[in-house]
Amino acid sequence: MDENKWNAFFKYGKGTGFYFMILFPYLVMLVVLFLISKSWFDFIDFEHSVLGSLSVVLFLSLFVVFAFPKLKRLVDDKVKESNRAAS
């Protein structure tokens, strides 16, 4: 894909394409991390392996909750800036 196609994808729906590109791999990583941590807790014979795995995933999800609004503002500013430059 060339630069124009990537720009069109990222600007689609006020940056929805960009958010999809950021959040989809993160969600996949959380699922894989859940499975890995569950197997680790099973390996060390932890009694509540599902609860331990969920706590690891929830802890990492807190970072997204606090960082995503800042990322959203940055992306919105970049989209507005590039729209002004294109005009």
N, C-alpha and C positions, 0 to 999 in steps of 0.2 A: 504494500500500500504506500502511496506517496503522501506527502505532507498535507495536501488538501483533503484527502479522504480521512486521515487521522483527525484533522481539525474539525471536519464535519461530524465525525463520530463523537468527539469529545464535547462539542458544542450542542449536540442533539439534546433537546429538552432542557436547556439551561444547565448543561453539564451532567445530565443523567448518564450518558455513556461513560464519562470519566468516573463517576461514582460506582458504576457497575464494574469497571475495570479494577477499581481499588477494592471494593467490598467482596466480590465473588471469590478471588483467591484467598482473601482473609477467612471467609466462611469455610472454604475447603480446608484451609489450614487448621481451623478450629475442630472440624470433624476428625481429621487425621490425628490431631493432638489428643482428642478425647479417646480415640481408640488406642493410641500408644500409651497414654497415661493409665488407661484402664488395664491394659495388659501388664504394665509395670506394677501397678498396685496389686494385681493378681499374683505376679511373680514374687513380690515380697510378702505375700500372704496377708495383705491388709484386709480386715474384715469388711469394710465398707468401700469397696473399690469404685463403685459407681459414684458415690458421694464425693470421694476424693477426686475423681476425674472431673466431675462437674465443678468442683471448687477451683480446679486449675483453669478450666475453660472460662468460668465466670470472672476470675481474677484478670485474665487476659482481655476479656470483653470490656472491663471497666476502662481500659486505656482507649478503646474505640469510642466509648460513650463521651469521654472527656476531650478526645482529640478530634473527633469528626466535625463538630461545629466550627472549629478553627480551620480545618481543611476545607470545609464548605465555603467559608468566607474567602479564603485564598483563591479557590477555584472560581468563585463568582466574580471576584475582582479581576482575575486574569481574563475571564470571558468578556467582561465589560470592556477591559482595556484593549483586547484584540478586536472587538467590534468597533471601537472608536478608531483604531488604527486602520481598519478595513474601509471605514466610511470616508 
